[in-house]
Amino acid sequence: MATEKERDALQEKLAGLEDSATRAAADAAEKQAIYELRLRSGQLPLSGPGVIVTIDDSKTASKAGDNQNLYIIHDDDLLKVVNELRAAGAEALSINGQRLVATSEIRCAGPTLSVNNVRSAPPPYEIRAIGDIETLEKALRMRGGVADTLQVWGIQIDIKTAEQVTIPAYKGMGPMQYARPQEEASS
C-alpha cells in the first residue's frame, strides 16, 4: 500500500497534469478562435467551388443622343454583381485579385475603377466568388436580374462555373491609428 507521502505526491502530479491538459485545451480553443477570425476577416487566401464573372464594356455603337456612360462599366455595375453574389450566399469575393471585405470600397476614379484603393484599368473586370455554384450562377442569370440589365446596354458579361476558384487574402489591413476598444460599462 502507498504511503501518505507517496499518495500526496501522486495527487500533486495528477493535479499538475490536469492543469496542463486544461491549459492545452484553452490554447487549442484560442488558436481555433484566432484562425476563425482570420478566416472571416479575409486574412487568409481561400479556394473552393464558385463562379468567375468577366465584365467588359459594350462593343455596341451608341445611337445619337444616347448617354455614352450607359455603355461602359461603372462602380455601381460591379457593386450590383457583388451584391447579387453576396445575397446568393457567396462566402468570399474578389475583383481583379482584390479580396472584398467589410471595409472594401468599389468606386470610379476617373476612367478607372478602384477596389481597395487599387486601380484597375481598362476593363474587363473579373469577379470571383466562392459558394454554391448553382445558386450563384442562377442568381446572376435570373430573368430581369443583373446580367439581363447589363446586357441591355451591350455590356458583356461572361459567367463561368468552376470547381476550384481561388481568392487571395486581403492585403490592405493595417494597424488602427485612432480607434480604441471602448471600456465596458460597469453595472
N, C-alpha and C positions, 0 to 999 in steps of 0.2 A: 504494500500500500504506500502511496506517495505521502511524503511528509508535508506538514503545513507550509514549509518554506518552498518546497517544490510546487505545491498547488498554487501558491501565490505567484510564483514565477511564471507558471503556465497561464494563469489568468491575465497577468500583465502582458504576456506575449500575445494572447488571444485579443486583448483589447487593442494592442498596437496594430495587429493585423486587420481588425475591424475598422479602425481609424484609417488605415492605409487604403482599404477597399472603398471606404466612403469617399475619401479624397480622390481616388482614381475614378470613381463613378461621377463625382462632381466635375472633375476635369474633363471627362469624356462628354458630359452633358454640355459643359461650357464650350468645348470645341465644336460640338454639333450645332449649338445655337449661333456661334460666330460664322460657321460655314453657311448656315441658312440665311443669315443676314447678308453675307457677301453674295450669295446666290441671288437673292431677291432684290438687292440694290444694284445689280448689274456689274459687279466687280469681277465676275468670272465669265470666261467665254463659254458658250453653250452650243450644243448641236442636238438635232432631233428632227422629226418629220415636220414638214410645213410647206410653205409656198414661197416662190420667188416671183415678185411682180416687177416688171420693167415698164416704165412710163416714159414716153417721148413726145415731143412737140408734134403738133399736127403737120402733116405734109400737104394738106388740102389748101388750095389757094383760096384766100378770103375774098368775099364779094365786096364790091364798092359799098362803103358806108358801114361795113361790119367793124366791130371793135376788135382790133388785132390781138388784144390781150386774151380773148377767148380761145385763141388758137395755140397759146403757149402755156406751159405748165407753171403754176404758181404755188406758193407755200400752202395755200388753202386746199389745193388739189391733193397734195401729198398728205395733208392732215386728214382729209376725208377718207383716204385709203387707210391710213394708220388707225383712225378711229373705228372704221368698219372692222378691221382686223382685231383690234382690242375688244370690241363688242362681241366678236365671234370667239373670243377666248384665247387669243394669241398670248403665249407665255413669255415671249421675248421678240423684240423687233429691232431692225437696224435699217438705216437709209444710207446707201453708198458707204457701207462699212462703219458707220457711226451708230453705236448702240443707243437706243432710246430708253431713257429712264424717266423718273418722275419730274426731274428738273430740266429735261431736254427741251430745246426750242427748235421750231422749224419756221424759217422766215425768209422772205425775199430780201436780198441785199443787192440792189441794182439789178443787173442782168443775171445774177447768180442766185442760187438758193444756199442757205446756210443752215446746217444742222449741228447743234452743239458748238456753235461758233466756228465751224469748219466749212469753208465754202466749197460748193460743188458746181462746176460749170464745164461745159454745157451739158444739156440732157443727152442721153437718157439717164434716168434715176432708177436705182434698184432698191426695192424694199424687200427685206427678208423677214419672214415671220415663222416662228415655231409654234406648233399646236396641232390640233386635229385637222388633218389635210382636207377631208371632205367638208367640214364645217367652214374652214377658212375660205376654201375655193367657192363654195356656194354663197357665202356672204358677199363676196366681191362680184359674183356673176348674177346675182338675183335681178329679176326684171325691174327696171326703174332704179336700180342701185347705182353705186359709184362708177362702175365700169361703163354702164349704159350712158350715164350722164356725161362722162368724159368723152366718149366716142361720138356724141352728138356733134362736138366741135372738131372731130377728126383727131383728137388726142389718141395716140397709140398706147394701148395697154395690153401687155402680154402676161398672162398668169400661168406659171408652170408649177406643178407639184413636184415634191422631191422627198424621198425617204430620209435624206440626210441634208439638212440645212445648217450651216454654221453661222453663228453670230458672235462677234468679238465682244470682249469686255469693254465697259465704259471707261474712257481714259481721262475724262475731264474733272473728276472729283479731287478737290484739293482741301486743305485744312480750312475750317471756318474761321473767319477773321473777326466777325462781330457777334455772332450768335453764341449764346451760352445756355447751358441747361437751366431751367427755372427750378428754384428750390420748391420742394413740395410744401404746401401749406399744412401746418400742424393743426390738428383738430382739438 
